[in-house]
Every structure is written in C-alpha cells, then in structure tokens.
Amino acid sequence: MPNHSSHPITSEIANASQQHYQRIMLVCICNAITEQELRSVARQGVTCPESAYRALGKTPQCRICLDHAEDVMVEEQSSCRSRCSRSLNAPSQTGTWATA
C-alpha cells in the first residue's frame, strides 16, 4: 500500500480536518459550547468557566465539563500571554525595542 502521508494534497486535507475539528469540538454537551467559543471568551479576559458560560448566555448544567473547560481556557490564556510577550520583546518597525 503506498504511503500518501507526505503527499501535498493529503497534508492539506489533514490540516483542514484539524481546523474543522477545533471549530466543532464540544466541551459542554448540555449547552452545546464549543472549544472555539471558550477560547474566544478566554481571549477577552474571562478567567473561570462559570463566568465564560455566563458570557455565552448559558449556565452549567451537569458540571462534568467544567474541569475541561478550565483547561481549555488556561491553555488559551497561556498561548495569548506567550504571543504577547514575544511581540513586546520584538523590535518595532523603527528598529527600537518595544517596552511594556
């Protein structure tokens, strides 16, 4: 059987599939809250799942998802801090370093 994993079209399909997965991954089945929605709320500065649910106009039902929701939000906030620190430490367009 031929190996298609290195084929450009196969890689493109795999990348599109991963992006689609991230858009539709449900974190909360009771409220149909997706990972993407939680990440968006986390980028706006919301720090706890209960507040995120309120921001989305929902309330936790069975509460089984709250630990995973918190993990997703912490991951997103960490990723945001990492991106921000890289941009703050990079040279500006004028060649000088940006300061916080």
Backbone as XML, in Angstrom:
<?xml version="1.0"?>
<chain id="A" units="angstrom">
  <residue number="1" name="MET">
    <atom name="N" x="0.846" y="-1.173" z="0.000"/>
    <atom name="CA" x="0.000" y="0.000" z="0.000"/>
    <atom name="C" x="0.896" y="1.242" z="0.000"/>
  </residue>
  <residue number="2" name="PRO">
    <atom name="N" x="0.654" y="2.208" z="-0.892"/>
    <atom name="CA" x="1.504" y="3.400" z="-0.965"/>
    <atom name="C" x="1.295" y="4.317" z="0.246"/>
  </residue>
  <residue number="3" name="ASN">
    <atom name="N" x="2.360" y="5.012" z="0.615"/>
    <atom name="CA" x="2.295" y="5.971" z="1.719"/>
    <atom name="C" x="1.944" y="7.343" z="1.161"/>
  </residue>
  <residue number="4" name="HIS">
    <atom name="N" x="0.758" y="7.853" z="1.510"/>
    <atom name="CA" x="0.301" y="9.139" z="0.983"/>
    <atom name="C" x="0.498" y="10.272" z="1.987"/>
  </residue>
  <residue number="5" name="SER">
    <atom name="N" x="1.070" y="9.982" z="3.145"/>
    <atom name="CA" x="1.160" y="10.992" z="4.196"/>
    <atom name="C" x="2.014" y="12.187" z="3.801"/>
  </residue>
  <residue number="6" name="SER">
    <atom name="N" x="2.965" y="12.001" z="2.897"/>
    <atom name="CA" x="3.818" y="13.119" z="2.511"/>
    <atom name="C" x="3.294" y="13.829" z="1.257"/>
  </residue>
  <residue number="7" name="HIS">
    <atom name="N" x="2.204" y="13.363" z="0.718"/>
    <atom name="CA" x="1.630" y="13.984" z="-0.467"/>
    <atom name="C" x="1.023" y="15.335" z="-0.089"/>
  </residue>
  <residue number="8" name="PRO">
    <atom name="N" x="1.268" y="16.395" z="-0.882"/>
    <atom name="CA" x="0.778" y="17.727" z="-0.527"/>
    <atom name="C" x="-0.739" y="17.800" z="-0.337"/>
  </residue>
  <residue number="9" name="ILE">
    <atom name="N" x="-1.491" y="17.102" z="-1.148"/>
    <atom name="CA" x="-2.945" y="17.151" z="-1.028"/>
    <atom name="C" x="-3.393" y="16.477" z="0.265"/>
  </residue>
  <residue number="10" name="THR">
    <atom name="N" x="-2.763" y="15.365" z="0.616"/>
    <atom name="CA" x="-3.092" y="14.675" z="1.853"/>
    <atom name="C" x="-2.807" y="15.572" z="3.054"/>
  </residue>
  <residue number="11" name="SER">
    <atom name="N" x="-1.689" y="16.268" z="3.037"/>
    <atom name="CA" x="-1.344" y="17.192" z="4.119"/>
    <atom name="C" x="-2.361" y="18.322" z="4.205"/>
  </residue>
  <residue number="12" name="GLU">
    <atom name="N" x="-2.780" y="18.825" z="3.069"/>
    <atom name="CA" x="-3.769" y="19.910" z="3.038"/>
    <atom name="C" x="-5.103" y="19.439" z="3.625"/>
  </residue>
  <residue number="13" name="ILE">
    <atom name="N" x="-5.507" y="18.233" z="3.285"/>
    <atom name="CA" x="-6.751" y="17.671" z="3.822"/>
    <atom name="C" x="-6.631" y="17.484" z="5.328"/>
  </residue>
  <residue number="14" name="ALA">
    <atom name="N" x="-5.489" y="16.985" z="5.795"/>
    <atom name="CA" x="-5.279" y="16.783" z="7.227"/>
    <atom name="C" x="-5.336" y="18.109" z="7.974"/>
  </residue>
  <residue number="15" name="ASN">
    <atom name="N" x="-4.727" y="19.163" z="7.422"/>
    <atom name="CA" x="-4.758" y="20.477" z="8.063"/>
    <atom name="C" x="-6.180" y="21.021" z="8.114"/>
  </residue>
  <residue number="16" name="ALA">
    <atom name="N" x="-6.930" y="20.889" z="7.041"/>
    <atom name="CA" x="-8.318" y="21.355" z="7.012"/>
    <atom name="C" x="-9.162" y="20.580" z="8.001"/>
  </residue>
  <residue number="17" name="SER">
    <atom name="N" x="-8.919" y="19.283" z="8.108"/>
    <atom name="CA" x="-9.658" y="18.453" z="9.047"/>
    <atom name="C" x="-9.386" y="18.888" z="10.485"/>
  </residue>
  <residue number="18" name="GLN">
    <atom name="N" x="-8.135" y="19.197" z="10.812"/>
    <atom name="CA" x="-7.770" y="19.645" z="12.157"/>
    <atom name="C" x="-8.446" y="20.971" z="12.473"/>
  </residue>
  <residue number="19" name="GLN">
    <atom name="N" x="-8.471" y="21.906" z="11.518"/>
    <atom name="CA" x="-9.125" y="23.194" z="11.735"/>
    <atom name="C" x="-10.622" y="22.993" z="11.945"/>
  </residue>
  <residue number="20" name="HIS">
    <atom name="N" x="-11.234" y="22.105" z="11.184"/>
    <atom name="CA" x="-12.660" y="21.826" z="11.334"/>
    <atom name="C" x="-12.937" y="21.222" z="12.697"/>
  </residue>
  <residue number="21" name="TYR">
    <atom name="N" x="-12.093" y="20.319" z="13.127"/>
    <atom name="CA" x="-12.241" y="19.676" z="14.431"/>
    <atom name="C" x="-12.223" y="20.720" z="15.543"/>
  </residue>
  <residue number="22" name="GLN">
    <atom name="N" x="-11.313" y="21.682" z="15.464"/>
    <atom name="CA" x="-11.215" y="22.697" z="16.501"/>
    <atom name="C" x="-12.467" y="23.570" z="16.544"/>
  </residue>
  <residue number="23" name="ARG">
    <atom name="N" x="-13.109" y="23.789" z="15.416"/>
    <atom name="CA" x="-14.311" y="24.620" z="15.387"/>
    <atom name="C" x="-15.498" y="23.916" z="16.022"/>
  </residue>
  <residue number="24" name="ILE">
    <atom name="N" x="-15.591" y="22.584" z="15.884"/>
    <atom name="CA" x="-16.803" y="21.897" z="16.324"/>
    <atom name="C" x="-16.623" y="21.056" z="17.586"/>
  </residue>
  <residue number="25" name="MET">
    <atom name="N" x="-15.447" y="21.021" z="18.175"/>
    <atom name="CA" x="-15.228" y="20.213" z="19.371"/>
    <atom name="C" x="-16.095" y="20.738" z="20.502"/>
  </residue>
  <residue number="26" name="LEU">
    <atom name="N" x="-17.056" y="19.930" z="20.935"/>
    <atom name="CA" x="-17.923" y="20.331" z="22.038"/>
    <atom name="C" x="-17.227" y="20.084" z="23.364"/>
  </residue>
  <residue number="27" name="VAL">
    <atom name="N" x="-17.203" y="21.091" z="24.198"/>
    <atom name="CA" x="-16.684" y="20.958" z="25.548"/>
    <atom name="C" x="-17.851" y="20.672" z="26.486"/>
  </residue>
  <residue number="28" name="CYS">
    <atom name="N" x="-18.960" y="21.355" z="26.259"/>
    <atom name="CA" x="-20.159" y="21.170" z="27.073"/>
    <atom name="C" x="-21.292" y="20.680" z="26.185"/>
  </residue>
  <residue number="29" name="ILE">
    <atom name="N" x="-21.683" y="19.448" z="26.389"/>
    <atom name="CA" x="-22.756" y="18.862" z="25.579"/>
    <atom name="C" x="-24.110" y="19.434" z="25.995"/>
  </residue>
  <residue number="30" name="CYS">
    <atom name="N" x="-24.304" y="19.648" z="27.281"/>
    <atom name="CA" x="-25.592" y="20.162" z="27.770"/>
    <atom name="C" x="-25.953" y="21.500" z="27.119"/>
  </residue>
  <residue number="31" name="ASN">
    <atom name="N" x="-24.944" y="22.380" z="26.971"/>
    <atom name="CA" x="-25.178" y="23.714" z="26.425"/>
    <atom name="C" x="-24.645" y="23.899" z="25.009"/>
  </residue>
  <residue number="32" name="ALA">
    <atom name="N" x="-24.098" y="22.846" z="24.424"/>
    <atom name="CA" x="-23.504" y="22.899" z="23.082"/>
    <atom name="C" x="-22.467" y="24.021" z="22.977"/>
  </residue>
  <residue number="33" name="ILE">
    <atom name="N" x="-21.564" y="24.097" z="23.967"/>
    <atom name="CA" x="-20.495" y="25.092" z="23.955"/>
    <atom name="C" x="-19.255" y="24.447" z="23.342"/>
  </residue>
  <residue number="34" name="THR">
    <atom name="N" x="-18.705" y="25.108" z="22.330"/>
    <atom name="CA" x="-17.545" y="24.563" z="21.630"/>
    <atom name="C" x="-16.246" y="25.072" z="22.236"/>
  </residue>
  <residue number="35" name="GLU">
    <atom name="N" x="-15.189" y="24.355" z="21.922"/>
    <atom name="CA" x="-13.849" y="24.762" z="22.350"/>
    <atom name="C" x="-13.530" y="26.144" z="21.803"/>
  </residue>
  <residue number="36" name="GLN">
    <atom name="N" x="-13.904" y="26.402" z="20.559"/>
    <atom name="CA" x="-13.635" y="27.695" z="19.930"/>
    <atom name="C" x="-14.328" y="28.830" z="20.694"/>
  </residue>
  <residue number="37" name="GLU">
    <atom name="N" x="-15.556" y="28.611" z="21.138"/>
    <atom name="CA" x="-16.263" y="29.640" z="21.897"/>
    <atom name="C" x="-15.556" y="29.930" z="23.216"/>
  </residue>
  <residue number="38" name="LEU">
    <atom name="N" x="-15.121" y="28.888" z="23.910"/>
    <atom name="CA" x="-14.408" y="29.084" z="25.171"/>
    <atom name="C" x="-13.089" y="29.805" z="24.963"/>
  </residue>
  <residue number="39" name="ARG">
    <atom name="N" x="-12.377" y="29.453" z="23.904"/>
    <atom name="CA" x="-11.106" y="30.119" z="23.617"/>
    <atom name="C" x="-11.333" y="31.604" z="23.326"/>
  </residue>
  <residue number="40" name="SER">
    <atom name="N" x="-12.386" y="31.914" z="22.607"/>
    <atom name="CA" x="-12.706" y="33.302" z="22.291"/>
    <atom name="C" x="-12.999" y="34.100" z="23.561"/>
  </residue>
  <residue number="41" name="VAL">
    <atom name="N" x="-13.799" y="33.532" z="24.448"/>
    <atom name="CA" x="-14.123" y="34.197" z="25.712"/>
    <atom name="C" x="-12.860" y="34.361" z="26.562"/>
  </residue>
  <residue number="42" name="ALA">
    <atom name="N" x="-11.998" y="33.367" z="26.572"/>
    <atom name="CA" x="-10.751" y="33.434" z="27.349"/>
    <atom name="C" x="-9.859" y="34.561" z="26.827"/>
  </residue>
  <residue number="43" name="ARG">
    <atom name="N" x="-9.821" y="34.754" z="25.504"/>
    <atom name="CA" x="-9.019" y="35.836" z="24.923"/>
    <atom name="C" x="-9.552" y="37.202" z="25.332"/>
  </residue>
  <residue number="44" name="GLN">
    <atom name="N" x="-10.816" y="37.277" z="25.710"/>
    <atom name="CA" x="-11.420" y="38.534" z="26.151"/>
    <atom name="C" x="-11.164" y="38.796" z="27.631"/>
  </residue>
  <residue number="45" name="GLY">
    <atom name="N" x="-10.456" y="37.889" z="28.298"/>
    <atom name="CA" x="-10.064" y="38.094" z="29.676"/>
    <atom name="C" x="-10.890" y="37.357" z="30.712"/>
  </residue>
  <residue number="46" name="VAL">
    <atom name="N" x="-11.878" y="36.593" z="30.292"/>
    <atom name="CA" x="-12.672" y="35.809" z="31.234"/>
    <atom name="C" x="-11.789" y="34.674" z="31.742"/>
  </residue>
  <residue number="47" name="THR">
    <atom name="N" x="-11.783" y="34.471" z="33.074"/>
    <atom name="CA" x="-10.811" y="33.541" z="33.644"/>
    <atom name="C" x="-11.382" y="32.265" z="34.250"/>
  </residue>
  <residue number="48" name="CYS">
    <atom name="N" x="-12.688" y="32.178" z="34.451"/>
    <atom name="CA" x="-13.227" y="30.940" z="35.025"/>
    <atom name="C" x="-14.387" y="30.429" z="34.170"/>
  </residue>
  <residue number="49" name="PRO">
    <atom name="N" x="-14.585" y="29.108" z="34.169"/>
    <atom name="CA" x="-15.634" y="28.527" z="33.326"/>
    <atom name="C" x="-17.036" y="29.073" z="33.609"/>
  </residue>
  <residue number="50" name="GLU">
    <atom name="N" x="-17.368" y="29.255" z="34.875"/>
    <atom name="CA" x="-18.712" y="29.754" z="35.190"/>
    <atom name="C" x="-18.943" y="31.128" z="34.564"/>
  </residue>
  <residue number="51" name="SER">
    <atom name="N" x="-17.932" y="31.992" z="34.625"/>
    <atom name="CA" x="-18.039" y="33.321" z="34.007"/>
    <atom name="C" x="-18.100" y="33.211" z="32.487"/>
  </residue>
  <residue number="52" name="ALA">
    <atom name="N" x="-17.368" y="32.260" z="31.940"/>
    <atom name="CA" x="-17.396" y="32.052" z="30.490"/>
    <atom name="C" x="-18.791" y="31.621" z="30.050"/>
  </residue>
  <residue number="53" name="TYR">
    <atom name="N" x="-19.394" y="30.723" z="30.804"/>
    <atom name="CA" x="-20.741" y="30.269" z="30.469"/>
    <atom name="C" x="-21.713" y="31.448" z="30.512"/>
  </residue>
  <residue number="54" name="ARG">
    <atom name="N" x="-21.594" y="32.283" z="31.557"/>
    <atom name="CA" x="-22.463" y="33.472" z="31.653"/>
    <atom name="C" x="-22.251" y="34.397" z="30.461"/>
  </residue>
  <residue number="55" name="ALA">
    <atom name="N" x="-20.983" y="34.593" z="30.079"/>
    <atom name="CA" x="-20.674" y="35.462" z="28.936"/>
    <atom name="C" x="-21.304" y="34.924" z="27.651"/>
  </residue>
  <residue number="56" name="LEU">
    <atom name="N" x="-21.473" y="33.613" z="27.590"/>
    <atom name="CA" x="-22.087" y="32.984" z="26.415"/>
    <atom name="C" x="-23.604" y="32.843" z="26.573"/>
  </residue>
  <residue number="57" name="GLY">
    <atom name="N" x="-24.146" y="33.380" z="27.677"/>
    <atom name="CA" x="-25.584" y="33.317" z="27.912"/>
    <atom name="C" x="-26.072" y="31.946" z="28.348"/>
  </residue>
  <residue number="58" name="LYS">
    <atom name="N" x="-25.178" y="31.177" z="28.974"/>
    <atom name="CA" x="-25.507" y="29.805" z="29.404"/>
    <atom name="C" x="-25.236" y="29.654" z="30.897"/>
  </residue>
  <residue number="59" name="THR">
    <atom name="N" x="-25.716" y="28.564" z="31.471"/>
    <atom name="CA" x="-25.372" y="28.203" z="32.846"/>
    <atom name="C" x="-24.965" y="26.732" z="32.855"/>
  </residue>
  <residue number="60" name="PRO">
    <atom name="N" x="-23.955" y="26.382" z="33.665"/>
    <atom name="CA" x="-23.564" y="24.976" z="33.748"/>
    <atom name="C" x="-24.746" y="24.112" z="34.196"/>
  </residue>
  <residue number="61" name="GLN">
    <atom name="N" x="-24.894" y="22.959" z="33.578"/>
    <atom name="CA" x="-25.988" y="22.053" z="33.929"/>
    <atom name="C" x="-25.457" y="20.903" z="34.786"/>
  </residue>
  <residue number="62" name="CYS">
    <atom name="N" x="-24.850" y="19.920" z="34.170"/>
    <atom name="CA" x="-24.363" y="18.756" z="34.926"/>
    <atom name="C" x="-22.993" y="19.018" z="35.565"/>
  </residue>
  <residue number="63" name="ARG">
    <atom name="N" x="-22.276" y="20.019" z="35.061"/>
    <atom name="CA" x="-20.990" y="20.483" z="35.593"/>
    <atom name="C" x="-19.820" y="19.522" z="35.333"/>
  </residue>
  <residue number="64" name="ILE">
    <atom name="N" x="-20.038" y="18.445" z="34.642"/>
    <atom name="CA" x="-18.964" y="17.488" z="34.355"/>
    <atom name="C" x="-17.885" y="18.124" z="33.474"/>
  </residue>
  <residue number="65" name="CYS">
    <atom name="N" x="-18.257" y="19.064" z="32.646"/>
    <atom name="CA" x="-17.342" y="19.659" z="31.669"/>
    <atom name="C" x="-16.470" y="20.776" z="32.243"/>
  </residue>
  <residue number="66" name="LEU">
    <atom name="N" x="-16.745" y="21.250" z="33.441"/>
    <atom name="CA" x="-16.072" y="22.452" z="33.938"/>
    <atom name="C" x="-14.559" y="22.301" z="34.061"/>
  </residue>
  <residue number="67" name="ASP">
    <atom name="N" x="-14.070" y="21.135" z="34.441"/>
    <atom name="CA" x="-12.614" y="20.941" z="34.527"/>
    <atom name="C" x="-11.971" y="21.066" z="33.152"/>
  </residue>
  <residue number="68" name="HIS">
    <atom name="N" x="-12.579" y="20.431" z="32.148"/>
    <atom name="CA" x="-12.023" y="20.519" z="30.798"/>
    <atom name="C" x="-12.153" y="21.938" z="30.252"/>
  </residue>
  <residue number="69" name="ALA">
    <atom name="N" x="-13.273" y="22.588" z="30.527"/>
    <atom name="CA" x="-13.463" y="23.971" z="30.088"/>
    <atom name="C" x="-12.366" y="24.860" z="30.667"/>
  </residue>
  <residue number="70" name="GLU">
    <atom name="N" x="-12.056" y="24.656" z="31.937"/>
    <atom name="CA" x="-10.995" y="25.438" z="32.576"/>
    <atom name="C" x="-9.646" y="25.156" z="31.921"/>
  </residue>
  <residue number="71" name="ASP">
    <atom name="N" x="-9.368" y="23.893" z="31.609"/>
    <atom name="CA" x="-8.112" y="23.536" z="30.931"/>
    <atom name="C" x="-7.992" y="24.253" z="29.592"/>
  </residue>
  <residue number="72" name="VAL">
    <atom name="N" x="-9.073" y="24.271" z="28.819"/>
    <atom name="CA" x="-9.073" y="24.933" z="27.507"/>
    <atom name="C" x="-8.798" y="26.421" z="27.678"/>
  </residue>
  <residue number="73" name="MET">
    <atom name="N" x="-9.457" y="27.036" z="28.666"/>
    <atom name="CA" x="-9.287" y="28.476" z="28.880"/>
    <atom name="C" x="-7.877" y="28.814" z="29.352"/>
  </residue>
  <residue number="74" name="VAL">
    <atom name="N" x="-7.325" y="28.020" z="30.262"/>
    <atom name="CA" x="-5.961" y="28.246" z="30.750"/>
    <atom name="C" x="-4.971" y="28.099" z="29.593"/>
  </residue>
  <residue number="75" name="GLU">
    <atom name="N" x="-5.167" y="27.083" z="28.767"/>
    <atom name="CA" x="-4.293" y="26.879" z="27.609"/>
    <atom name="C" x="-4.341" y="28.089" z="26.678"/>
  </residue>
  <residue number="76" name="GLU">
    <atom name="N" x="-5.538" y="28.591" z="26.406"/>
    <atom name="CA" x="-5.685" y="29.743" z="25.508"/>
    <atom name="C" x="-5.061" y="30.991" z="26.102"/>
  </residue>
  <residue number="77" name="GLN">
    <atom name="N" x="-5.277" y="31.227" z="27.381"/>
    <atom name="CA" x="-4.699" y="32.409" z="28.024"/>
    <atom name="C" x="-3.180" y="32.319" z="28.057"/>
  </residue>
  <residue number="78" name="SER">
    <atom name="N" x="-2.653" y="31.135" z="28.285"/>
    <atom name="CA" x="-1.209" y="30.933" z="28.273"/>
    <atom name="C" x="-0.648" y="31.201" z="26.882"/>
  </residue>
  <residue number="79" name="SER">
    <atom name="N" x="-1.358" y="30.727" z="25.882"/>
    <atom name="CA" x="-0.952" y="30.947" z="24.496"/>
    <atom name="C" x="-0.974" y="32.436" z="24.160"/>
  </residue>
  <residue number="80" name="CYS">
    <atom name="N" x="-1.987" y="33.147" z="24.642"/>
    <atom name="CA" x="-2.085" y="34.593" z="24.411"/>
    <atom name="C" x="-0.927" y="35.330" z="25.078"/>
  </residue>
  <residue number="81" name="ARG">
    <atom name="N" x="-0.628" y="34.960" z="26.339"/>
    <atom name="CA" x="0.486" y="35.601" z="27.049"/>
    <atom name="C" x="1.801" y="35.366" z="26.319"/>
  </residue>
  <residue number="82" name="SER">
    <atom name="N" x="1.971" y="34.170" z="25.808"/>
    <atom name="CA" x="3.195" y="33.833" z="25.087"/>
    <atom name="C" x="3.319" y="34.684" z="23.823"/>
  </residue>
  <residue number="83" name="ARG">
    <atom name="N" x="2.216" y="34.808" z="23.081"/>
    <atom name="CA" x="2.247" y="35.632" z="21.862"/>
    <atom name="C" x="2.503" y="37.089" z="22.202"/>
  </residue>
  <residue number="84" name="CYS">
    <atom name="N" x="1.868" y="37.584" z="23.272"/>
    <atom name="CA" x="2.049" y="38.985" z="23.672"/>
    <atom name="C" x="3.484" y="39.251" z="24.105"/>
  </residue>
  <residue number="85" name="SER">
    <atom name="N" x="4.062" y="38.352" z="24.872"/>
    <atom name="CA" x="5.432" y="38.580" z="25.341"/>
    <atom name="C" x="6.411" y="38.560" z="24.178"/>
  </residue>
  <residue number="86" name="ARG">
    <atom name="N" x="6.154" y="37.725" z="23.195"/>
    <atom name="CA" x="7.034" y="37.712" z="22.010"/>
    <atom name="C" x="6.918" y="39.033" z="21.267"/>
  </residue>
  <residue number="87" name="SER">
    <atom name="N" x="5.699" y="39.564" z="21.125"/>
    <atom name="CA" x="5.537" y="40.811" z="20.381"/>
    <atom name="C" x="6.087" y="41.993" z="21.167"/>
  </residue>
  <residue number="88" name="LEU">
    <atom name="N" x="6.008" y="41.960" z="22.506"/>
    <atom name="CA" x="6.563" y="43.043" z="23.311"/>
    <atom name="C" x="8.084" y="43.050" z="23.282"/>
  </residue>
  <residue number="89" name="ASN">
    <atom name="N" x="8.691" y="41.885" z="23.096"/>
    <atom name="CA" x="10.146" y="41.791" z="23.098"/>
    <atom name="C" x="10.750" y="41.882" z="21.709"/>
  </residue>
  <residue number="90" name="ALA">
    <atom name="N" x="9.929" y="42.046" z="20.709"/>
    <atom name="CA" x="10.433" y="42.125" z="19.335"/>
    <atom name="C" x="10.744" y="43.582" z="18.976"/>
  </residue>
  <residue number="91" name="PRO">
    <atom name="N" x="11.683" y="43.790" z="18.057"/>
    <atom name="CA" x="11.980" y="45.159" z="17.624"/>
    <atom name="C" x="10.762" y="45.762" z="16.936"/>
  </residue>
  <residue number="92" name="SER">
    <atom name="N" x="10.529" y="47.029" z="17.149"/>
    <atom name="CA" x="9.418" y="47.700" z="16.474"/>
    <atom name="C" x="9.833" y="48.026" z="15.045"/>
  </residue>
  <residue number="93" name="GLN">
    <atom name="N" x="8.927" y="48.602" z="14.297"/>
    <atom name="CA" x="9.209" y="48.958" z="12.899"/>
    <atom name="C" x="10.336" y="49.972" z="12.804"/>
  </residue>
  <residue number="94" name="THR">
    <atom name="N" x="10.540" y="50.776" z="13.846"/>
    <atom name="CA" x="11.576" y="51.808" z="13.813"/>
    <atom name="C" x="12.942" y="51.264" z="14.195"/>
  </residue>
  <residue number="95" name="GLY">
    <atom name="N" x="12.985" y="49.974" z="14.575"/>
    <atom name="CA" x="14.263" y="49.374" z="14.933"/>
    <atom name="C" x="14.556" y="49.444" z="16.415"/>
  </residue>
  <residue number="96" name="THR">
    <atom name="N" x="13.662" y="50.059" z="17.202"/>
    <atom name="CA" x="13.855" y="50.099" z="18.642"/>
    <atom name="C" x="13.012" y="49.016" z="19.274"/>
  </residue>
  <residue number="97" name="TRP">
    <atom name="N" x="13.351" y="48.662" z="20.482"/>
    <atom name="CA" x="12.604" y="47.606" z="21.179"/>
    <atom name="C" x="11.372" y="48.193" z="21.819"/>
  </residue>
  <residue number="98" name="ALA">
    <atom name="N" x="10.277" y="47.455" z="21.704"/>
    <atom name="CA" x="9.038" y="47.886" z="22.342"/>
    <atom name="C" x="9.165" y="47.721" z="23.846"/>
  </residue>
  <residue number="99" name="THR">
    <atom name="N" x="8.532" y="48.618" z="24.602"/>
    <atom name="CA" x="8.534" y="48.493" z="26.050"/>
    <atom name="C" x="7.119" y="48.305" z="26.544"/>
  </residue>
  <residue number="100" name="ALA">
    <atom name="N" x="7.015" y="47.625" z="27.650"/>
    <atom name="CA" x="5.675" y="47.362" z="28.214"/>
    <atom name="C" x="5.257" y="48.488" z="29.117"/>
  </residue>
</chain>
